[in-house]
Amino acid sequence: MAWEQTYLLSPVLLLLLAKGSWTQDLELLRALEGQTVSVTCWYDTLYHSSEKIWCKQIDDLCYPLFSKGAEKLRYSIRQSSRLNYFTLTMTKLRMSDSGIYHCGIATKNRLIYLRTIHLVVSKGELPLPCGSQPSWLSHPFRLTKYKLSIADQGSVSSVIIPVACGLLSKTLVFTVLFIVTQKSFGQHEGTQQ
């Protein structure tokens, strides 16, 4: 299976991305019917006690997946007690499970999407590189790519970019102050002699 490469965008380009876009940073996840997949979603500490969601997008709506009746054990959400992430698991996959999914946080007045997954469930075998048999075909696997976005989505990476930009601007300010101070001292030394 060939994984798509991920490219890091410059902070300037990230500022131009549409906030809250569902198609932004879409991650492809392929699986076979009957398999189990798990997706890990990281969030900001601020949302530790907020409700965690896993929903399937149909048109412009996202329908939460509930476990009921025969479906009772197919979907589960497990939150880490020590770290800021939760893991979503879907078992006994069917071709009808294919689609776009979002994991996120539900607050009082909005949904915060942390990751967007395009799940493709197929019959038969997935194409394998070099004829090898990876271990993930026989048991569940986790997809743990971080979403890199400055949009207010509560993810760990939504903190990293503003911090990096802040450090860069502070460095520039201190550099300018240092140069001005050095020039100022140079002028004072020249006038005192």
Residue frames relative to the residue before (quaternion, step in Angstrom):
aa qw qx qy qz dx dy dz
M 1.0000 0.0000 0.0000 0.0000 0.00 0.00 0.00
A 0.2660 -0.7742 0.5541 0.1513 3.60 -0.75 0.98
W 0.2612 -0.7638 0.5739 0.1379 3.55 -0.77 1.05
E 0.4633 -0.6679 0.5020 0.2955 3.55 -1.01 0.79
Q 0.4535 -0.6766 0.5027 0.2895 3.57 -1.05 0.76
T 0.2875 -0.7385 0.5877 0.1627 3.52 -1.17 0.68
Y 0.1526 -0.7863 0.5944 0.0720 3.56 -0.86 0.93
L 0.3653 -0.7148 0.5516 0.2267 3.57 -0.98 0.85
L 0.2910 -0.7609 0.5572 0.1607 3.55 -0.82 0.99
S 0.5491 -0.5913 0.4603 0.3701 3.56 -1.15 0.54
P 0.6397 -0.5421 0.3712 0.3989 3.61 -1.15 0.53
V 0.6130 0.5514 -0.3572 0.4390 3.61 1.06 -0.67
L 0.6701 0.4800 -0.3032 0.4782 3.60 0.93 -0.85
L 0.6285 0.5413 -0.3417 0.4417 3.59 1.02 -0.74
L 0.6150 0.5522 -0.3467 0.4435 3.59 1.10 -0.68
L 0.6913 0.4935 -0.2741 0.4511 3.58 1.13 -0.63
L 0.5238 0.6484 -0.4188 0.3605 3.61 1.19 -0.27
A 0.5458 -0.6252 0.4482 0.3322 3.55 -1.09 0.70
K 0.4154 -0.7143 0.5101 0.2388 3.55 -0.79 1.06
G 0.8479 0.1670 -0.1363 0.4843 3.55 -0.94 0.96
S 0.3659 0.7412 -0.4938 0.2700 3.59 1.17 0.27
W 0.4276 -0.7275 0.4776 0.2444 3.59 -0.76 1.03
T 0.7012 0.4613 -0.2822 0.4645 3.57 1.05 -0.65
Q 0.4823 0.6692 -0.4340 0.3620 3.57 1.26 -0.15
D 0.8630 0.0256 -0.0543 0.5017 3.56 -0.89 1.00
L 0.1451 0.8055 -0.5506 0.1641 3.56 0.92 0.94
E 0.1698 -0.7924 0.5822 0.0665 3.59 -0.81 1.03
L 0.3156 -0.7567 0.5470 0.1690 3.56 -0.84 1.01
L 0.0076 -0.7757 0.6303 -0.0299 3.56 -0.92 0.97
R 0.1154 -0.8033 0.5835 0.0293 3.59 -0.59 1.18
A 0.0706 0.7810 -0.6170 0.0658 3.55 -1.09 0.77
L 0.4397 -0.6679 0.5342 0.2740 3.53 -1.34 0.25
E 0.6304 -0.5069 0.4148 0.4167 3.55 -1.23 0.43
G 0.7832 0.3190 -0.2488 0.4722 3.55 -1.05 0.83
Q 0.5940 0.5825 -0.3718 0.4119 3.59 1.19 -0.36
T 0.3574 -0.6743 0.5979 0.2449 3.50 -1.44 0.09
V 0.0630 -0.7772 0.6244 0.0461 3.57 -1.03 0.80
S 0.1314 -0.7609 0.6304 0.0795 3.53 -1.22 0.62
V 0.1217 -0.7716 0.6230 0.0405 3.54 -1.08 0.84
T 0.2202 -0.7766 0.5799 0.1100 3.57 -0.87 0.99
C 0.0915 -0.7964 0.5976 0.0166 3.57 -0.88 1.00
W 0.2265 -0.7736 0.5837 0.0977 3.57 -0.76 1.12
Y 0.0434 -0.8017 0.5961 -0.0022 3.58 -1.06 0.74
D 0.6156 -0.5421 0.4323 0.3747 3.54 -1.35 0.30
T 0.6339 -0.5596 0.3885 0.3661 3.59 -1.12 0.71
L 0.5570 0.6381 -0.3664 0.3851 3.56 1.12 -0.70
Y 0.7610 0.3843 -0.1871 0.4881 3.60 1.07 -0.74
H 0.2676 0.8109 -0.4931 0.1663 3.61 1.21 0.31
S 0.7715 0.3409 -0.1965 0.5001 3.61 0.90 -0.84
S 0.4846 0.6637 -0.4387 0.3637 3.63 1.25 0.06
E 0.5948 -0.5734 0.4284 0.3659 3.56 -1.25 0.46
K 0.2881 -0.7452 0.5810 0.1554 3.57 -0.96 0.94
I 0.1305 -0.8200 0.5557 0.0422 3.59 -0.92 0.89
W 0.0768 -0.7174 0.6898 0.0593 3.52 -1.38 0.46
C 0.1111 0.8235 -0.5437 0.1181 3.57 -0.40 1.18
K 0.3680 -0.7073 0.5637 0.2157 3.54 -1.26 0.55
Q 0.3441 -0.7496 0.5344 0.1847 3.55 -0.81 1.08
I 0.0409 0.7454 -0.6638 0.0464 3.54 -0.96 1.00
D 0.7956 -0.0692 -0.0528 0.5995 3.54 -0.44 1.32
D 0.7854 -0.2901 0.2169 0.5020 3.62 -0.71 -1.03
L 0.6326 0.5163 -0.3360 0.4694 3.59 1.24 0.22
C 0.2248 -0.7514 0.6045 0.1397 3.54 -1.21 0.56
Y 0.1924 -0.8167 0.5409 0.0589 3.56 -0.47 1.28
P 0.3983 -0.7192 0.5112 0.2505 3.62 -0.63 1.09
L 0.3664 -0.7166 0.5509 0.2208 3.56 -1.06 0.77
F 0.0850 -0.7907 0.6062 0.0089 3.53 -0.68 1.15
S 0.3521 -0.7122 0.5645 0.2240 3.55 -1.14 0.63
K 0.2100 0.7684 -0.5795 0.1719 3.57 -0.67 1.11
G 0.8393 0.1636 -0.1268 0.5027 3.57 -1.17 0.57
A 0.8357 -0.0965 0.1091 0.5295 3.57 -0.90 -1.01
E 0.6356 0.5328 -0.3211 0.4571 3.59 1.22 -0.48
K 0.3561 0.8086 -0.4420 0.1551 3.57 1.27 -0.30
L 0.8005 0.2959 -0.1608 0.4958 3.60 0.82 -0.86
R 0.4874 0.6931 -0.4272 0.3155 3.64 1.20 0.10
Y 0.7875 0.2172 -0.1142 0.5654 3.61 1.02 -0.71
S 0.1097 0.7886 -0.6024 0.0565 3.56 -0.98 0.79
I 0.1793 -0.7383 0.6406 0.1113 3.52 -1.27 0.59
R 0.0244 -0.7902 0.6121 -0.0174 3.56 -0.78 1.04
Q 0.2100 -0.7903 0.5685 0.0903 3.56 -0.69 1.15
S 0.4583 -0.6585 0.5232 0.2873 3.56 -1.04 0.82
S 0.4048 -0.7286 0.4971 0.2411 3.58 -0.91 0.87
R 0.7583 0.3823 -0.2025 0.4877 3.61 1.14 -0.55
L 0.7793 0.2805 -0.1486 0.5403 3.60 1.01 -0.74
N 0.5413 -0.6510 0.4403 0.2988 3.57 -1.25 0.40
Y 0.5429 0.5650 -0.4650 0.4121 3.55 0.37 1.25
F 0.1263 -0.7472 0.6402 0.1258 3.51 -1.33 0.29
T 0.2946 -0.7581 0.5640 0.1429 3.53 -1.18 0.65
L 0.2043 -0.7644 0.6052 0.0881 3.54 -0.89 1.05
T 0.0669 -0.8046 0.5899 0.0138 3.57 -0.86 0.92
M 0.0805 -0.7555 0.6494 0.0337 3.55 -1.03 0.91
T 0.1346 -0.8070 0.5730 0.0487 3.58 -0.73 1.07
K 0.8281 0.2271 -0.1646 0.4854 3.55 -1.36 0.23
L 0.0146 0.8565 -0.5149 0.0314 3.56 0.85 1.01
R 0.1661 -0.7513 0.6335 0.0819 3.53 -1.22 0.74
M 0.6329 -0.5193 0.3938 0.4181 3.58 -1.20 0.35
S 0.6280 0.5453 -0.3324 0.4447 3.60 1.10 -0.65
D 0.5675 0.5802 -0.3877 0.4371 3.62 1.24 -0.18
S 0.4721 0.6732 -0.4480 0.3510 3.61 1.22 -0.29
G 0.4440 0.6733 -0.5090 0.3007 3.56 -1.02 0.80
I 0.5805 -0.5618 0.4572 0.3720 3.51 -1.35 -0.21
Y 0.0953 -0.7969 0.5964 -0.0097 3.53 -0.87 1.11
H 0.1725 -0.7563 0.6219 0.1075 3.53 -1.26 0.55
C 0.1336 -0.7195 0.6668 0.1409 3.53 -1.11 0.68
G 0.1651 0.8109 -0.5427 0.1437 3.53 -1.00 0.74
I 0.5231 -0.5965 0.5261 0.3061 3.46 -1.46 -0.28
A 0.2167 -0.7507 0.6094 0.1343 3.57 -1.02 0.84
T 0.0894 -0.7724 0.6279 0.0345 3.56 -0.72 1.10
K 0.7629 -0.3767 0.2508 0.4617 3.58 -1.29 -0.03
N 0.8473 0.1922 -0.0598 0.4915 3.57 0.83 -0.94
R 0.8133 0.1509 -0.1046 0.5521 3.63 1.17 0.13
L 0.3856 -0.6580 0.5863 0.2731 3.51 -1.42 0.17
I 0.1752 -0.7655 0.6124 0.0908 3.56 -0.98 0.88
Y 0.2159 -0.7954 0.5561 0.1072 3.58 -0.46 1.21
L 0.2521 -0.7876 0.5510 0.1121 3.55 -0.78 1.08
R 0.7967 -0.0084 0.0397 0.6030 3.57 1.00 -0.82
T 0.1802 -0.7470 0.6298 0.1137 3.52 -1.24 0.59
I 0.0893 -0.8175 0.5686 -0.0220 3.54 -0.62 1.22
H 0.1829 -0.7351 0.6403 0.1275 3.57 -0.98 0.88
L 0.1334 -0.8095 0.5711 0.0271 3.55 -0.27 1.32
V 0.0549 -0.7759 0.6285 0.0021 3.56 -0.85 1.05
V 0.0884 -0.7931 0.6026 0.0089 3.56 -0.50 1.25
S 0.0797 -0.8146 0.5744 -0.0101 3.57 -0.77 1.10
K 0.4379 -0.6143 0.5685 0.3283 3.51 -1.35 0.28
G 0.7617 0.3927 -0.2571 0.4465 3.56 -1.20 0.39
E 0.6989 -0.4641 0.3584 0.4095 3.53 -1.19 -0.67
L 0.4285 -0.6550 0.5573 0.2770 3.53 -1.20 0.63
P 0.5315 -0.6120 0.4564 0.3670 3.61 -1.04 0.59
L 0.1764 -0.8009 0.5686 0.0640 3.57 -0.89 1.00
P 0.4569 -0.6764 0.4938 0.2998 3.60 -0.97 0.76
C 0.8721 0.0608 -0.0573 0.4822 3.59 -1.06 0.84
G 0.6043 -0.6036 0.3589 0.3764 3.63 1.06 0.54
S 0.4485 0.6956 -0.4592 0.3228 3.61 1.19 0.32
Q 0.3277 -0.7198 0.5801 0.1951 3.57 -1.27 0.40
P 0.2015 -0.8088 0.5372 0.1289 3.63 -0.12 1.20
S 0.5973 -0.6047 0.4020 0.3405 3.55 -1.16 0.63
W 0.6121 0.5949 -0.3676 0.3692 3.61 1.07 -0.57
L 0.5534 0.6063 -0.4120 0.3955 3.62 1.17 -0.20
S 0.7271 0.4528 -0.2489 0.4520 3.58 1.09 -0.57
H 0.8014 0.1139 -0.0827 0.5813 3.63 1.18 -0.22
P 0.7053 -0.4673 0.3054 0.4369 3.61 -1.24 0.29
F 0.1032 -0.7781 0.6140 0.0834 3.54 -1.20 0.51
R 0.3680 -0.7281 0.5445 0.1951 3.50 -1.24 0.53
L 0.2243 -0.7310 0.6311 0.1305 3.52 -1.10 0.83
T 0.0139 0.8606 -0.5052 0.0634 3.59 -0.33 1.18
K 0.2526 0.7632 -0.5518 0.2217 3.61 0.99 0.73
Y 0.3746 -0.7199 0.5366 0.2315 3.58 -0.94 0.86
K 0.3826 -0.6956 0.5553 0.2479 3.55 -1.04 0.72
L 0.2023 -0.7861 0.5770 0.0899 3.57 -0.72 1.08
S 0.3009 0.7443 -0.5293 0.2746 3.55 -0.26 1.27
I 0.3080 -0.7439 0.5506 0.2206 3.58 -1.02 0.69
A 0.4146 0.6919 -0.4838 0.3395 3.57 1.24 0.05
D 0.5429 -0.6203 0.4469 0.3476 3.57 -1.10 0.66
Q 0.2223 0.7978 -0.5249 0.1963 3.55 0.20 1.26
G 0.5188 -0.6921 0.3958 0.3085 3.58 1.23 0.19
S 0.5075 0.6505 -0.4401 0.3545 3.59 1.14 0.18
V 0.6696 -0.4895 0.3742 0.4148 3.55 -1.27 0.36
S 0.6849 0.4954 -0.2966 0.4443 3.59 0.90 -0.88
S 0.5865 0.5721 -0.3907 0.4196 3.63 1.13 -0.38
V 0.6355 0.4880 -0.3283 0.5003 3.59 1.26 -0.18
I 0.6230 0.5962 -0.3399 0.3754 3.59 0.99 -0.81
I 0.6961 0.4890 -0.2956 0.4347 3.61 0.78 -0.96
P 0.6721 0.4635 -0.3337 0.4712 3.67 0.79 -0.78
V 0.6241 0.5263 -0.3459 0.4625 3.62 1.03 -0.70
A 0.6579 0.5029 -0.3090 0.4678 3.60 0.93 -0.89
C 0.6535 0.4983 -0.3121 0.4767 3.60 0.97 -0.82
G 0.6378 0.5277 -0.3213 0.4599 3.59 1.02 -0.78
L 0.6592 0.4978 -0.3058 0.4735 3.57 0.95 -0.86
L 0.6397 0.5218 -0.3233 0.4627 3.59 1.00 -0.79
S 0.6861 0.4677 -0.2998 0.4697 3.61 0.87 -0.87
K 0.6255 0.5166 -0.3488 0.4692 3.62 1.02 -0.66
T 0.6295 0.5301 -0.3327 0.4604 3.58 1.00 -0.79
L 0.6530 0.5073 -0.3142 0.4664 3.59 0.95 -0.83
V 0.6530 0.5100 -0.3134 0.4640 3.60 0.94 -0.88
F 0.6772 0.4824 -0.2988 0.4685 3.60 0.87 -0.89
T 0.6199 0.5319 -0.3454 0.4621 3.60 1.05 -0.68
V 0.6563 0.4937 -0.3077 0.4804 3.60 0.93 -0.87
L 0.6535 0.5067 -0.3163 0.4649 3.60 0.92 -0.86
F 0.6350 0.5295 -0.3254 0.4588 3.58 0.98 -0.80
I 0.6699 0.4922 -0.3001 0.4679 3.60 0.89 -0.92
V 0.6553 0.5021 -0.3125 0.4700 3.60 0.92 -0.89
T 0.6519 0.5126 -0.3123 0.4634 3.59 0.95 -0.87
Q 0.6578 0.5047 -0.3124 0.4637 3.60 0.91 -0.85
K 0.6512 0.4973 -0.3167 0.4778 3.61 0.95 -0.79
S 0.6427 0.5320 -0.3156 0.4520 3.55 1.01 -0.87
F 0.6651 0.4817 -0.3017 0.4844 3.61 0.93 -0.86
G 0.6266 0.5430 -0.3328 0.4492 3.60 1.03 -0.73
Q 0.6636 0.4883 -0.3025 0.4792 3.60 1.02 -0.78
H 0.6514 0.5120 -0.3199 0.4597 3.61 0.99 -0.80
E 0.6517 0.5045 -0.3192 0.4678 3.61 0.97 -0.78
G 0.6540 0.5190 -0.3096 0.4550 3.58 1.03 -0.76
T 0.6947 0.4622 -0.2797 0.4749 3.64 1.03 -0.71
Q 0.6473 0.5276 -0.3268 0.4426 3.62 1.12 -0.51
Q 0.6425 0.5466 -0.3415 0.4145 3.64 1.08 -0.45
